[in-house]
């Protein structure tokens, strides 16, 4: 089995990285090529415990919907999405 490891060094605080990982507006900017947009639930800003978001996107020429909910949250170390 082939294994690929990738290490990314980020010159920022763990708090900043954690907040960007749960920032809906930042995700929309980073996924402009797939035209991802929030269509239900939390639509902008930072997600918190209990928040849910439904995304619409185009991947591999298919329109897809993905719904996620934050089920555990310990800033800035842990975020569980179901």
PELIN-V837642 format. One record per run of one state. SS is the DSSP state (H for helix, E for strand, C for the rest). FROM is the first residue (numbers start at 0). LEN is the number of residues. If there is no record, write none. Layout:
ss = <SS & SS>
from = <FROM & FROM>
len = <LEN & LEN>
This chain:
ss = <C & H & C & E & H & C & H & C & E & C & E & C & E & C & E & C & E & C>
from = <0 & 13 & 21 & 22 & 23 & 30 & 31 & 34 & 36 & 41 & 45 & 46 & 51 & 59 & 61 & 74 & 77 & 81>
len = <13 & 8 & 1 & 1 & 7 & 1 & 3 & 2 & 5 & 4 & 1 & 5 & 8 & 2 & 13 & 3 & 4 & 1>
